[in-house]
Each structure stands twice: as C-alpha cells, then as structure tokens.
Amino acid sequence: MSLSVDVHHRLGSFEIEAAFESSGRLTALFGPSGSGKSTLVNLIAGLMRPDRGYVTFGDRTLVDTGQRIFLPPYRRRIGYVFQDARLFPHFTVSQNLRYGRFFTPAAKRYADFDHVVELLGLGNLLERRPSLLSGGEKQRVAIGRALIASPRLILMDEPLASLDDARKAEILPYIERLRDESRIPIVYVSHSLAEVTRLATDVVVMSAGRVAAAGPAVAVLSRMDLLPDEDRDEAGTLIEFAVTGHEDEFGLTVLHSQGGEWRVPRIEVSAGGSVRARVRARDVMIATEEPRGISALNVLPGLVAEVSAGERSDALVAIDCGGDRILARVTRRSLAGLGLEPGRRVFAVVKAVAFDKGSTARRAPPGSVAAGEGR
C-alpha cells in the first residue's frame, strides 16, 4: 500500500516543502535534528494541517488542500508511537494495551490481543503498572497499544531517542519483528544512521525541510553525498545476501551477494534464505593486489567508483564489487600512497568477525501488504 506525500507548510521562520512516495514495509524519515522529520510525520498523522498539498495512503485521501479534504486524526486509523511512551500511570499494562481499541469501530478491529502480546513479548508484564517497567518495556507497550487499535499505518517518532544503548538493543529486535511479520506499513523517524541502516526498507532523507533523496534503503544509504559529517564514522553499506550454507565446525555462515562469496559468524537462517547485512566502512581494508596468507575471510575484487576526501585526515572510497557498492574508510595518506582513484582495480577485504550480531539480520520481505487485508 503506497504512501504519497506532497506538502508545503511554514512554522515561524521554518518552511517544509517535501514530496515522496513509498510502498516500503518500514520507511525511515532520516536526517539531523531540525530537518523537518517530526513536522512531516505530524502532517501525515493529521496533528497539523499543511498550508498546501496532499497526503494519500492507498486509495484513501487523508488531506488535500486543493479539494478541501481533511480527515481528522481519529478517522485516519493511524497508530502513533511517540518518543516517550505516554502510558496511563494508573492503568496496568493490559489496560493500557486495550485502551486504544476503544476508538476503533468494532467492524474495523482486526488486531488480536494475544498475538500482539506474543509479538512484543509482553506476556509477563500484563499486570504491572508503568512505574515498574524499564524504558524499553514502556516503549514495547506503547507499540502494542498502537497495534491493538487496528491501524492501517504506524508512525514512530524517534521511539528509541530517550533510551540508553542497552534498552535500544532490547527493543530493536521487536521492531524488526513488527516490520517483518505484521501487515502494517511503518513510517519511522530517526536521526540515527545505525537504526535506519538496521531497520529501514526505504529511506527518505530530510535536510532543511526538503527531501534530499528517497528510495530503497540499499541505494540511498550507499550515497556518500548524503552522509552528514557527524555520521562519517558510522558510514557503511547495506548488502542483500542469499544464505548458501553453514560451516558448523567453524561456527560460520556462507553468504552470496552480487560481489561474491562471504563468510560471517553463524546466523540462524536456513540455506536458501536471505539476509541483509551492514558492512561498515571502518571494517573494510583496500588492497591493490589480491592478498594471500591473511586471516580475513572475505576478499572481493572490484573497481574504485568514487572517492570523498574532504578536509579530514580520512577519506571514504566507494568500491563497485560486481554490483555491490562497498564503502571503505582509509587515511588520506593511504589514498595517495595506493593511488586510489575512480577506475582503479582493487580488492575489498573484510574480516568475518567485523559482522556483529546487530549488523546482520533476516531480510525484510519486499514490498508491502495492506494492513488488515482479507480481514
């Protein structure tokens, strides 16, 4: 189900003029603070009315100023998860979860309470009150409340921003599971490159109230011109892999991409399955001759496609390995010493142990299925 947005709105001296279309399972609105991400998601939710433009979802027009159409938020059937959980402190978890469905007509309720509880791992929390929950648990309850309202679309406005790294690690697998197993498209707001890389199927990059780029995550996140300076240390590439087998004696999984064969620490996906992994630029070495007698298990031939040096001591080098675009972060001294320039034949070298648990995940299913379809 496609989300189409083309809006113009002014808030004081800030002006947002954004247009994009996405049919992804999880569409990330990505950009620095103040780029207009939250404003845009509020325009989609109906919490703000645009000065000009439209928002449609599937065959439904949510707002169209030209036709004087404006559906109020309660009629849009959108679940909204805020930065803070906003749970009722005097309700138990069970009561908070059930609250959302009161505003959904009985005929349009499709969400099953027990399934949502199982999906988000809330079974042992149902009788607790919010004061007895961790930050990650509160956010899982907030997501569950949005789901039980039987929405057609879920909006998440930086749901992990207030959590520490341990709580983020706790909740990310649940958001992945929601993305992969539910039939509800998600729009996810974040300024964290690591979050977007791990979760997004599609990305809309925001900058100063404008859309700088939009499209599939694998393509958009490989563009060096879109990478903020503060995120250069987290630069990397998303690659789609097919699982070809496992080397049980070494605890490894064998993958195949357009660039060739890879080995990573074992992942629990059967041969024939598919995964998406993030290859961080800082984990990639470049050789101008095929290396031999080294411990790194992943050596892929390619051509230098692009170089971004800037004024820092390091540079980003994009290598085209049979269609996979791999970023490598090297010093400017290495850039000059190796003669790295577009068209140069090189080898991208990546250690298997560079793939941590958070960088490799089961690939999200392609496309999007309408929420509540057939129910």
JOFENUR-V425470 format. One record per residue. N is the residue number from 1. RES is the residue in three letters. SS is DSSP state (hx for helix, st for strand, lp for the rest). Layout:
n=N res=RES ss=SS
n=N res=RES ss=SS
This chain:
n=1 res=MET ss=lp
n=2 res=SER ss=lp
n=3 res=LEU ss=st
n=4 res=SER ss=st
n=5 res=VAL ss=st
n=6 res=ASP ss=st
n=7 res=VAL ss=st
n=8 res=HIS ss=st
n=9 res=HIS ss=st
n=10 res=ARG ss=st
n=11 res=LEU ss=st
n=12 res=GLY ss=lp
n=13 res=SER ss=lp
n=14 res=PHE ss=st
n=15 res=GLU ss=st
n=16 res=ILE ss=st
n=17 res=GLU ss=st
n=18 res=ALA ss=st
n=19 res=ALA ss=st
n=20 res=PHE ss=st
n=21 res=GLU ss=st
n=22 res=SER ss=st
n=23 res=SER ss=lp
n=24 res=GLY ss=lp
n=25 res=ARG ss=lp
n=26 res=LEU ss=st
n=27 res=THR ss=st
n=28 res=ALA ss=st
n=29 res=LEU ss=st
n=30 res=PHE ss=st
n=31 res=GLY ss=lp
n=32 res=PRO ss=lp
n=33 res=SER ss=lp
n=34 res=GLY ss=lp
n=35 res=SER ss=lp
n=36 res=GLY ss=lp
n=37 res=LYS ss=hx
n=38 res=SER ss=hx
n=39 res=THR ss=hx
n=40 res=LEU ss=hx
n=41 res=VAL ss=hx
n=42 res=ASN ss=hx
n=43 res=LEU ss=hx
n=44 res=ILE ss=hx
n=45 res=ALA ss=hx
n=46 res=GLY ss=lp
n=47 res=LEU ss=lp
n=48 res=MET ss=lp
n=49 res=ARG ss=lp
n=50 res=PRO ss=lp
n=51 res=ASP ss=lp
n=52 res=ARG ss=st
n=53 res=GLY ss=st
n=54 res=TYR ss=st
n=55 res=VAL ss=st
n=56 res=THR ss=st
n=57 res=PHE ss=st
n=58 res=GLY ss=lp
n=59 res=ASP ss=lp
n=60 res=ARG ss=st
n=61 res=THR ss=st
n=62 res=LEU ss=st
n=63 res=VAL ss=st
n=64 res=ASP ss=st
n=65 res=THR ss=hx
n=66 res=GLY ss=hx
n=67 res=GLN ss=hx
n=68 res=ARG ss=lp
n=69 res=ILE ss=st
n=70 res=PHE ss=st
n=71 res=LEU ss=lp
n=72 res=PRO ss=lp
n=73 res=PRO ss=hx
n=74 res=TYR ss=hx
n=75 res=ARG ss=hx
n=76 res=ARG ss=lp
n=77 res=ARG ss=lp
n=78 res=ILE ss=st
n=79 res=GLY ss=st
n=80 res=TYR ss=st
n=81 res=VAL ss=st
n=82 res=PHE ss=lp
n=83 res=GLN ss=lp
n=84 res=ASP ss=lp
n=85 res=ALA ss=lp
n=86 res=ARG ss=lp
n=87 res=LEU ss=lp
n=88 res=PHE ss=lp
n=89 res=PRO ss=lp
n=90 res=HIS ss=lp
n=91 res=PHE ss=lp
n=92 res=THR ss=st
n=93 res=VAL ss=hx
n=94 res=SER ss=hx
n=95 res=GLN ss=hx
n=96 res=ASN ss=hx
n=97 res=LEU ss=hx
n=98 res=ARG ss=hx
n=99 res=TYR ss=hx
n=100 res=GLY ss=hx
n=101 res=ARG ss=hx
n=102 res=PHE ss=hx
n=103 res=PHE ss=hx
n=104 res=THR ss=lp
n=105 res=PRO ss=lp
n=106 res=ALA ss=hx
n=107 res=ALA ss=hx
n=108 res=LYS ss=hx
n=109 res=ARG ss=lp
n=110 res=TYR ss=lp
n=111 res=ALA ss=lp
n=112 res=ASP ss=lp
n=113 res=PHE ss=hx
n=114 res=ASP ss=hx
n=115 res=HIS ss=hx
n=116 res=VAL ss=hx
n=117 res=VAL ss=hx
n=118 res=GLU ss=hx
n=119 res=LEU ss=hx
n=120 res=LEU ss=lp
n=121 res=GLY ss=lp
n=122 res=LEU ss=lp
n=123 res=GLY ss=hx
n=124 res=ASN ss=hx
n=125 res=LEU ss=hx
n=126 res=LEU ss=lp
n=127 res=GLU ss=lp
n=128 res=ARG ss=lp
n=129 res=ARG ss=st
n=130 res=PRO ss=hx
n=131 res=SER ss=hx
n=132 res=LEU ss=hx
n=133 res=LEU ss=lp
n=134 res=SER ss=lp
n=135 res=GLY ss=hx
n=136 res=GLY ss=hx
n=137 res=GLU ss=hx
n=138 res=LYS ss=hx
n=139 res=GLN ss=hx
n=140 res=ARG ss=hx
n=141 res=VAL ss=hx
n=142 res=ALA ss=hx
n=143 res=ILE ss=hx
n=144 res=GLY ss=hx
n=145 res=ARG ss=hx
n=146 res=ALA ss=hx
n=147 res=LEU ss=hx
n=148 res=ILE ss=hx
n=149 res=ALA ss=lp
n=150 res=SER ss=lp
n=151 res=PRO ss=lp
n=152 res=ARG ss=lp
n=153 res=LEU ss=st
n=154 res=ILE ss=st
n=155 res=LEU ss=st
n=156 res=MET ss=st
n=157 res=ASP ss=st
n=158 res=GLU ss=lp
n=159 res=PRO ss=lp
n=160 res=LEU ss=lp
n=161 res=ALA ss=lp
n=162 res=SER ss=lp
n=163 res=LEU ss=lp
n=164 res=ASP ss=lp
n=165 res=ASP ss=hx
n=166 res=ALA ss=hx
n=167 res=ARG ss=hx
n=168 res=LYS ss=hx
n=169 res=ALA ss=hx
n=170 res=GLU ss=hx
n=171 res=ILE ss=hx
n=172 res=LEU ss=hx
n=173 res=PRO ss=hx
n=174 res=TYR ss=hx
n=175 res=ILE ss=hx
n=176 res=GLU ss=hx
n=177 res=ARG ss=hx
n=178 res=LEU ss=hx
n=179 res=ARG ss=hx
n=180 res=ASP ss=hx
n=181 res=GLU ss=hx
n=182 res=SER ss=lp
n=183 res=ARG ss=lp
n=184 res=ILE ss=lp
n=185 res=PRO ss=st
n=186 res=ILE ss=st
n=187 res=VAL ss=st
n=188 res=TYR ss=st
n=189 res=VAL ss=st
n=190 res=SER ss=st
n=191 res=HIS ss=lp
n=192 res=SER ss=lp
n=193 res=LEU ss=hx
n=194 res=ALA ss=hx
n=195 res=GLU ss=hx
n=196 res=VAL ss=hx
n=197 res=THR ss=hx
n=198 res=ARG ss=hx
n=199 res=LEU ss=hx
n=200 res=ALA ss=lp
n=201 res=THR ss=lp
n=202 res=ASP ss=st
n=203 res=VAL ss=st
n=204 res=VAL ss=st
n=205 res=VAL ss=st
n=206 res=MET ss=st
n=207 res=SER ss=st
n=208 res=ALA ss=lp
n=209 res=GLY ss=lp
n=210 res=ARG ss=st
n=211 res=VAL ss=st
n=212 res=ALA ss=st
n=213 res=ALA ss=st
n=214 res=ALA ss=st
n=215 res=GLY ss=st
n=216 res=PRO ss=st
n=217 res=ALA ss=hx
n=218 res=VAL ss=hx
n=219 res=ALA ss=hx
n=220 res=VAL ss=hx
n=221 res=LEU ss=lp
n=222 res=SER ss=lp
n=223 res=ARG ss=lp
n=224 res=MET ss=hx
n=225 res=ASP ss=hx
n=226 res=LEU ss=hx
n=227 res=LEU ss=lp
n=228 res=PRO ss=lp
n=229 res=ASP ss=hx
n=230 res=GLU ss=hx
n=231 res=ASP ss=hx
n=232 res=ARG ss=hx
n=233 res=ASP ss=hx
n=234 res=GLU ss=hx
n=235 res=ALA ss=lp
n=236 res=GLY ss=st
n=237 res=THR ss=st
n=238 res=LEU ss=st
n=239 res=ILE ss=st
n=240 res=GLU ss=st
n=241 res=PHE ss=st
n=242 res=ALA ss=st
n=243 res=VAL ss=st
n=244 res=THR ss=st
n=245 res=GLY ss=st
n=246 res=HIS ss=st
n=247 res=GLU ss=st
n=248 res=ASP ss=lp
n=249 res=GLU ss=lp
n=250 res=PHE ss=lp
n=251 res=GLY ss=lp
n=252 res=LEU ss=st
n=253 res=THR ss=st
n=254 res=VAL ss=st
n=255 res=LEU ss=st
n=256 res=HIS ss=st
n=257 res=SER ss=st
n=258 res=GLN ss=lp
n=259 res=GLY ss=lp
n=260 res=GLY ss=st
n=261 res=GLU ss=st
n=262 res=TRP ss=st
n=263 res=ARG ss=st
n=264 res=VAL ss=st
n=265 res=PRO ss=st
n=266 res=ARG ss=lp
n=267 res=ILE ss=lp
n=268 res=GLU ss=lp
n=269 res=VAL ss=lp
n=270 res=SER ss=lp
n=271 res=ALA ss=lp
n=272 res=GLY ss=lp
n=273 res=GLY ss=lp
n=274 res=SER ss=st
n=275 res=VAL ss=st
n=276 res=ARG ss=st
n=277 res=ALA ss=st
n=278 res=ARG ss=st
n=279 res=VAL ss=st
n=280 res=ARG ss=st
n=281 res=ALA ss=hx
n=282 res=ARG ss=hx
n=283 res=ASP ss=hx
n=284 res=VAL ss=st
n=285 res=MET ss=st
n=286 res=ILE ss=st
n=287 res=ALA ss=st
n=288 res=THR ss=lp
n=289 res=GLU ss=lp
n=290 res=GLU ss=lp
n=291 res=PRO ss=lp
n=292 res=ARG ss=lp
n=293 res=GLY ss=lp
n=294 res=ILE ss=lp
n=295 res=SER ss=lp
n=296 res=ALA ss=lp
n=297 res=LEU ss=lp
n=298 res=ASN ss=st
n=299 res=VAL ss=st
n=300 res=LEU ss=st
n=301 res=PRO ss=st
n=302 res=GLY ss=st
n=303 res=LEU ss=st
n=304 res=VAL ss=st
n=305 res=ALA ss=st
n=306 res=GLU ss=st
n=307 res=VAL ss=st
n=308 res=SER ss=st
n=309 res=ALA ss=lp
n=310 res=GLY ss=lp
n=311 res=GLU ss=lp
n=312 res=ARG ss=lp
n=313 res=SER ss=lp
n=314 res=ASP ss=st
n=315 res=ALA ss=st
n=316 res=LEU ss=st
n=317 res=VAL ss=st
n=318 res=ALA ss=st
n=319 res=ILE ss=st
n=320 res=ASP ss=st
n=321 res=CYS ss=st
n=322 res=GLY ss=lp
n=323 res=GLY ss=lp
n=324 res=ASP ss=st
n=325 res=ARG ss=st
n=326 res=ILE ss=st
n=327 res=LEU ss=st
n=328 res=ALA ss=st
n=329 res=ARG ss=st
n=330 res=VAL ss=st
n=331 res=THR ss=st
n=332 res=ARG ss=hx
n=333 res=ARG ss=hx
n=334 res=SER ss=hx
n=335 res=LEU ss=hx
n=336 res=ALA ss=hx
n=337 res=GLY ss=hx
n=338 res=LEU ss=lp
n=339 res=GLY ss=lp
n=340 res=LEU ss=lp
n=341 res=GLU ss=lp
n=342 res=PRO ss=lp
n=343 res=GLY ss=lp
n=344 res=ARG ss=lp
n=345 res=ARG ss=st
n=346 res=VAL ss=st
n=347 res=PHE ss=st
n=348 res=ALA ss=st
n=349 res=VAL ss=st
n=350 res=VAL ss=st
n=351 res=LYS ss=lp
n=352 res=ALA ss=hx
n=353 res=VAL ss=hx
n=354 res=ALA ss=hx
n=355 res=PHE ss=lp
n=356 res=ASP ss=lp
n=357 res=LYS ss=lp
n=358 res=GLY ss=lp
n=359 res=SER ss=lp
n=360 res=THR ss=st
n=361 res=ALA ss=st
n=362 res=ARG ss=st
n=363 res=ARG ss=lp
n=364 res=ALA ss=lp
n=365 res=PRO ss=lp
n=366 res=PRO ss=lp
n=367 res=GLY ss=lp
n=368 res=SER ss=lp
n=369 res=VAL ss=lp
n=370 res=ALA ss=lp
n=371 res=ALA ss=lp
n=372 res=GLY ss=lp
n=373 res=GLU ss=lp
n=374 res=GLY ss=lp
n=375 res=ARG ss=lp
